Amino acid sequence: MIPGFEDFRIQRIQRAKGEDDWPFVAEKGRLLCAPSWQKRFVYFIPDKEGGGIGYPLALDENMMMVALVNMGRGSALRPFDNLEQLVKRLSPYLAMGKRLCDQPAGSDLPDTSL
């Protein structure tokens, strides 16, 4: 079965005041869960300054895949010291994005619900 538009889930997220591990350069954006055949793909879509949305940033457990899929998008992430720090920063948002797929279509959840 091919996923339809109604199978996608989007939730607004933003950096909390004092949040040190926020991984993205953009202070706010959207988390998107896109179901596929056997996997859930998670993206962060940044809000642009002055309005509009930026190019989606793919998130995955496999950091090699993240690097390849997002080649040229390194400026979307805040600087990090090592791969371990990057994984620590991205993991909660990847988990949130996957839980987002479990929500009913049209849900608008508070930031803390995921």
Summary of the structure (lengths in Angstrom):
residues: 114
radius of gyration: 13.8
end to end distance: 26.5
largest distance: 42.9
contacts: 281
relative contact order: 0.22
helix: 30%
strand: 25%
